[in-house]
C-alpha cells in the first residue's frame, strides 16, 4: 500500500505532466476566404472557387491536442460548407461540415467559425468543401504531427511532402454538375488529373508548371498522399523508387514496401521514399483505377522527383534529362488494387470490438429511375432513365429546411425519419443477374439510430445493378477497423471465420471490392448525426448515402455539446 507521501508525489508528477501537455497545446486561428480567382490550366483561364486565392488551398499543420478556430468567409456565389475529413469531432458534430447533415450551408456574404480540438489523432487528413461539386477546387491538406516528445513508430523522415491528387475540368465544375442533374445522365469526366493542382508534362500548356520536388541523395522523405479527386480511384507510383507504406487515413500501419499504391477519393496514404537511385529525374505519376463499366478520364498526371545533383545534357540541346517514367498498372487491374489493400495491417494489436450489438448489412450500388416520358431531355440515362444510387434500396435525399443534426437536437419533426433498414428489403443474388424490378430505389431522408457505445459491424455489399464498382465509403465522426473483405456475395455463416480481429487496418474511408463485400467494426462512442456516403461525388449526388444518429450516453461527457451561436441558418 502506498504511503500518503508517495501518493502525493505521484499526484504531483501527474499534475505537472498535465500542465506540460496544456502548455504544449496550441490554438490555431485562421481565416478561409472562399472567393473566385483566375486559375489557368490546359491553356485556359477559369474563375475558379479558391481559398485565400490558393488552389489547392492552404495546408494546415497542427499537433495532436491542438485546437483550431477557422472562420470561413463566403465571398463566392454558391452556398458552401467545409468538412474536416477524418477529424472525429468528439461530441461536436457542429464542426463536421456536411451541408444539411450537421449544419445549413454558409450563404454568400456570410461566415461561420469552425471550432474543434484534435483529440488523440495524428497523421495525414485533409479538408474540403462538402457542398455539391465545390470540392473540385476547394480542398487542402491537414497534417497532424505527434505531441512534442512523441516519436513516430518508424524512423523519422527528413522531410514531409504533401501530395494532393485531384481532378480538373476545363469548365466550371458546378456547370458540369448542373447539366448532369438536368439530364439524369452521368456527368462528363474530368479533363485532367493533377498533383498539387498541376496536371504535369503530358497535358497541353502544362509542362512549365509541372510540380518539381528536389531531393538529396540518400535522403528519406515522407510523401503524404491524398486523393482529393471527385470521382476516381487512382494508382500512384514513383519511377524506380520503392514506397514503404506507414500510414493510411491517419492510422499507422505495419510497414511494407510496394512499387504502387491504390488510393480512393477521400483516402490518405503515407509512404517513405529513400533517394537511393542514380542521380536523375523521376516521374511521380497517377492515373485511373476504373473498376466500373463506365467512361473515365484516361489521362495521366505527373510531377518530378529531381535529385539536386542530377546531370544535364552536354553539347547541343543542353538541358535537363527527360525523367524516367514509372510502370503503372492497367486501368482495370483489380488484382493489383486488391493485393495492395490486402497487405494493410494496423501497426499493433487493434482494439476491435469482439462482441457485436448492431449487425448491419448494407447493399451499396447504382440504380436507375424510370421516367414516365423516356424521350424527355431530363431522362438521358440508359434507355430513357435517370441515374440513381442507394444503400439498401434507399436513395438519400438531402433536406433543405434544416440540417438533420439541428432537427434532431431541436426535436423538429418532418425533416427525416429513423426507419433506415438494417438489411436490404429484399434478398437477392447481389453480384449476379439482378432482376430489373430491383433496379429502381426509393427516395427518402432516412437515418438509423445507434445506442451510445454500441459495438457495430457493417457489411458493405457491392451490387451488380448497372455495374459492379469499388465504392469508397466514408463514415464521418469515426475511425473503423476493416476486419474482412472478399468477392461475390457475403456469406454470414462462413466468411466471419476469416475475419482479422487482431491487427485489421483502421480507416475512415474504405472501398468495396467490385462485385464483392467489405466488413467494418467500430464502437459508437461519438454522439450526434454522422453521414456515411460514397466519396465518389457523382454517386453521393445520386443518393448513395445514409445517416447514423448516435444517441447520447450518460452525463455531459457522453452527450453532444450545445450548438454554437453562429451556426448558419437555412
N, C-alpha and C positions, 0 to 999 in steps of 0.2 A: 504494500500500500504506500502511495506517495505521501510524503510529509507536506504540510501546508506550505513550507518554504519552497519545496521542489515544484509544487503545483503552481505557485505564484510565479516562479521563474519561467516555467513552460508557458504560462498565460502571457507573461510579459514579452517573451520572444515571439509568440504568435501575434500579439498585438503590433509589435514592431514590423513583422513581415506584412501584416495587413496594411499598415500605414505606408510602408515602402511601395506596396502594389498600387495604392491610391495615388501616391506621388508620381509614379511612373506612367499612369494612365493619362492620356491627353484628350482634349476636346477639339475636334476639327470643325471649324466654322467656315462654310464655303457658300458661294452663290453659283447657281447654274442658270444662266440666262439662255432661254430657248428662243432662237431667232433665226430667220432665213439669212443666209450669206452665200455669195457666189462661190461655187466649187466647180473646178474644171476637171473633167475626166473624159477620156475617149474623144478628145478633140472639141468637146462642147462644154459650155458653162451653164450650170443649173443653179437656181436659187434653192439651195438645199437647207433643210432644217438642221441647225447645229447647236452645240452647247458652248457658250462663250466664244463663238466664232470658230470652234475647232471641229474637225471631222477626221478621225474619231474624236470623241470628247475627252476631257481631261482624265488622267489616271489618278485614282485616289490611293494613297499609301498610308496605311494605319497599322496599329498593333492590336493584338488580342487584348481586350479590356478597354480600348479607347471608345469614346463616344463621338457621334457625328451630328451636326446640325446643318443641313444643306437646304438652303432656301431656293426653290425652283421658281423662277420668274418667267412667265409665259408671254413672250413678245411675238409669237407666231400666230398664224390664223387658224390653227387647229387646237382643239382640246388636247391636253396631254397629261400623262402621269408617269412617274418614274418608279421602276421596280429595282430593288437591290437584290439581284438574283443570287440565291443561296444563303443570304443572311436569315437567320432563324427568327428574328424579331420576336423574342420571347415575351408573351403576354401583350404584345404591341402590334397587332395587325394593322393599326392605323398608319404605320410607316412602310407597309409592304408594297403598296403602289398599284396593283392591277385595277384599271378603271372599272367602276360599277361592281367590283367584288369587295374591296376593302375601303374604297373611297370613291367619291364622284371626281371626275377629271378636273384639272386646273384649266379654267377657261382663259381665252386670250385676254391679256391685260391684268390677270390675277396672279397670285403667288401662293405657295404653301411651303412650310418648312418641315422637312422630314427629320425627325429626331429619334435616334436609336443608338444602342450600345452593342459593341461586339462582345459576345459572351461565349467564351470557350470555343472560339473558332479561329483558325488560321489557314492561310493558303491563298489560292487564286480563285476569286469570284469576279463578278462584273455587274455593271448596272446598265439598264436600258429602258427606253420608253416602253410602256405597257398600254399603248393606245393605238389600235389598228396597226398600220404599217409604218408608223414613225420610227420604229426600231431600226429601219433600214439605214438611217444615218445618225440616230440619237443613241449612242452607246459608248461605253468606256470600261477600262479595267478597274477592278477593286482588289488591291493586294493587301492581305492581312499578314504582317510579319509576326513571329512569335513574341511573347513578352520578353522584355530585356532580361538577358541571362538564361533564356530557354533556347537550347540549340535545336536545329533540325535533326531528325532521326537518320540523317545521311551526311556525308562530308559537305561542308559549307561551300557553295559555289562562289566563284569570284564575283559574278555579276548576275543580275536578273534582266531578262529581255522579254517584255510583253509582246506576244504575237497575236494580234486580233485579226481573225479571218472573217471576212464579210462578203456581202453581195452588193452589186451596183447595178442600178437600172439607168439606162440612158434617157430617162424621162422622170417626171415626178412619181415616186412610188405610190403616193396616195391616188394619183390618177390611174395607175395600173390596177390598184385595188378597187377603185370605184367602177371601172369598166367590168371587172370580173364580177362584182356584186350585182351589176345591172344584168349581165348576160347569163349568169349562173354557170358559166364555163370556167375552166381552170385559168388562173392568171398567167399572163406572159412571164416566161422565165427570165432571170436576170441576164444582163449583157456581159457581166464580168464578175469574177471573184476578186477579192482584194486582200492584201496583207498590210495591216496598219493603214488602211484607207487607200492604198495604191494598187492598181491592177498588175503592174510589172511589165517585163520586157516583151511579152508575147501579145500585147494588145496595141492598137493604134494609138499614137500620140502619148505613149505612157513610159517609154524607155528612160527618158531623162529624169523622171520622178520615182523610178524604182527604188524601194527601200533597201539600204545597204547597212549591214551590221559588221563593223570592224571587229576582229578578234586576234589575240596574240597567240603564237604557237604554244601549245601545252596548256592553255587556259581552259578551265571548265566553267561553263555558264549554265544558268537555268533558264530554259525557254518556258514561259508561262503562256500556253497556247489556249486561246479562247475561240470557240466557234460562235460568232455573233451573226452569222448568216440567218436569213429569214426562213429559208425553205429547204436547205440542202445539207445532208451529211457530207463530210469531206475526208479524203485521205490526205495526210500531210507527211512530208519526208524532207530530209536534207541530204543532198548528194554526197556519197562516200562516207557519211558520218553515221555512227550508231547513236540511238537515242535511248537513254535509260529512264524509264517511267518511274516517278517517285510520288506522284500525287494525282488524284482525279477529284474534281468538284470539291476542293478544299479538304480532302481526306487523304492522308498519307497511305501509300501502298508499299507492299514488298517490292523492292526494286527489281526490274527486269529490263533486258536490252532488246530493242527492236529496230528495224530499219524504217518502219512506217507506223503511224498511228491512224486510227479512225475516230473521228470526233463529230458528234451530232450537234445540231443547233441547241444552244443553251449549256453545253458541256464545256468543262475546262480540263486540261491535262498538262501537268508539269513534267518536263523531261530535262535531264542533264546531258549536255553535249560537250565533249572534250575535243579541242582543236589538235588532233593527232595525225592529220593528213599532210601531204606535201603542200607547202605554202602556195596558195592559189585562190581562186574564186569559185564558190559552190552555190548552186541554186537551192534555196528553200522553195518548195512548191506545194500547192494544194489543188486538188481537183475533185470532182464529184464522186461520191459513192451513191449510186442510184439503185435502190432495191426495188422500186416500183416499175410497173409497166406504164410509164408516163414520160412526157417530154421533160428535159432538164437542160441546164446550162452546161454544155460540154466543152468548156474552156478551162485554162489552167492559169492560176496566178502565181507569181514568183517574187521573191526577194533574194538578196545576195548576201551570203556569208563570205566576208572578204578578209583573208589573212593580211595583217598590216605589212608583212614582208613579201606579199605576192609579187612575182616578177611581172615585168611588162615586155611587150614585143620589142625586138630590136630592128633597126633598119627601117625600110618602107612600111607604112601603115602602123607606125609605132602607136601603142595604146594598151589598154588593159586586155588581158587574155579573156576569151569567151568563157563564161562559167560552165562548170560541169553540171549536167542535168541529172536529177535522181531518177531511179526506176520506181514508178508509181503503179499500183495495181490497176486493172481494168475497172471501168465504172461499175460493173455488176459483180465484182469479186466479193461475194458474201462470205466465202470461205476465209479470206484474209481478214475481213472485218470481224467475223466470229472468233477466229483464232486470237485476235488481239484482245477482245473483251473477255474471253475465257481465261486469259492469263492474269487478270487483275485480282489482287488479293489485298485485304486490309493489312496494315503493317504490323499488327499484333493481334492478340485474341480479341474478337469483337464482342460487344455487349448485345448480342442478338436475342430478342425475346424468344424463349423456348416454348412457352405455353401461349397459344393464340386465343384471344377472346372474340375477335372480329375476323372472320374468314370470308373475304370478299373475292368475287370472280368477275372481272370486268372484260367484256369484249371491246376491242378498240379497232376502229377502221372507218372506211369510207362508206358512202351510200349515195343514192340518187333520189331526188324528189320529183315525182311525176307532175306534169303540167296538164291543165285542162285544155290548153291550146299549145301543142308541141311546136307549132310553127312560129310562136311568139318570139320576138327579139330578146325576151327575158328568159328564154328556155333554150340556150345554146349548148347545154351539156350533151352527153351521149344520148342519141335517139330522142332528142327534144325534151330533155330533163334538165334539172338543176343539180349541181354537185352538193352533197351534204356529207357530214361525218358525225360519228356518235360514239358514246360509251354505253354499253348495254341497251342499245337501240334508242337512247335518249340523246337528242341533238340539242346542245346547250344554247340558250338564248340569253344574252346579257340583258339585265333590266335597264331601265332608263330613268325611272322616277326617283330611285335611291340606290345606294350600293347595298349589297347583301349584308355586309357586316354592320352597316348603320341600321338597316331594317331589323336585323337580329338583335342588336343591342337595345334598340328603342322599342322593340315589340311591335313593329309596324307590319300589319298584315298585307297580303296581296302582292308582295314583291317576289317571293319564291315559295316553294313548298319543300317539305322534308321527306318526300317519298321516293328519293332516288333508289332504284332497285339494286340490292346487293349482288344479284346474279342476273344473267340475261332472262328476259321474259319468256323466251323460247329457246330450248336447247336444240342445236343442230350441228352438223359437221362443219365446224368453223373455218377450217382451211381446205375444205373440199369444194364440191359443186353446190353452191348455195342457191336455193330457190329464189327466183326474182321477187316472190312475195315477201321476202325478208330484207329486201334492199332499201326500203324506204323507212327512215327513222321517224320518231315522234319528237316534235319540237317542244321545249319546255325549259323552265328555270328551276332546276331541282338540286337539292343538297342532301347529304347523308350525315346523320348525327353520330358522333362518337363520344363515349363516356371518357372523362379525363383519366389518363393513364391506362386506357385500353391497349392491349397488345394486338396490333393489327397486321394481318397478312393480306396482301392483294396479289392475285394472279392476273396479269395483263395478257390477254389472249388476242393476238392479231387475227383478223379475218381475211378471207379471200374475196369479199364483196368489192367489186370494181377491180381491185388489185391488192395483192399482199404487199406489205411495206414495213420498213423499220420506222416505227413512230417513237421519237424521243419524248418520253413522258416526264413532265416536270411537276414536282409537288412543292408548293410554296410552304414556308414555315417549318420545314423538316429536312433532315437528312435521313436516309433509309438504307438498309442493307439489302443487297441483291443476292438472295440466297439460292436461286436456281434459274435455269433457262433451258429451252430446248426447242426443237422444231416439231411441227404438227400440232395436234390438239393436246392440251394439258390433261394428264391422267391423274386424278386425285388419289387413286389407290396406289400407284407405283412411283410416280415422279417425286413425291416428298421424301422418299427414302434416299434420294440422291442429293438432297439439299446440303449446301455447305453452311453449317451453323457454327463453324469455328472462326474462319477468317474471311467471310464474304466481303467484297468491296462495298464501301459506303459512298453513296451518291445523292445528288438532288435531282438528277435527270438521267433516265435510263431508256435505252432503245428496246423496243420489242423486236425480237428476231423476225424477219419477214416470213410469214407463214408459220409463226411459232409463238412462244409464250415466255414471259419472264415473271418471277415471283419476288416480291419485296416484303420486308418486315420493318416495323418501327413502333415506338411507344408514343401514344397520343398524349404527350405531356405539354403541349403548347395550345392553350385555349384560344378560340377565335374562328374566323371564317377563312379557310385556306383553299386556294384554287389548285386544281390538278388538271393539267391540259397537255396536249401535244404542242411541242415547241416549234413545229412547222407552222408558220403563221397562217398559211392558206387553210390548213386543217382546223386550226383554232377558230378562224372566222366561219368555217362550215359547221362548227358545233362540237368538235372533239374535246370536250371539257366537262368538268363537274366541280362541285364544291363540297368540302368536308366542313361540318360545323362541330368543332371540338368543344364540349361543354366545360364550364368552369369546374375546378375541383373545390377543395375546402379552403376558405380563407383568402386573404388578399394576395398572397404569393402564388396562388394557383388560379387566379382569376384575371380576366382581361382588364387592362388599365382603362381608365376613363378616356374618352376621345379628346384630342387637343381642340382648343377653341377655334383655331384657324382651319380646321378640316374643311375642304371645299364642299360647297353645296351643289346639288344637281339643279 
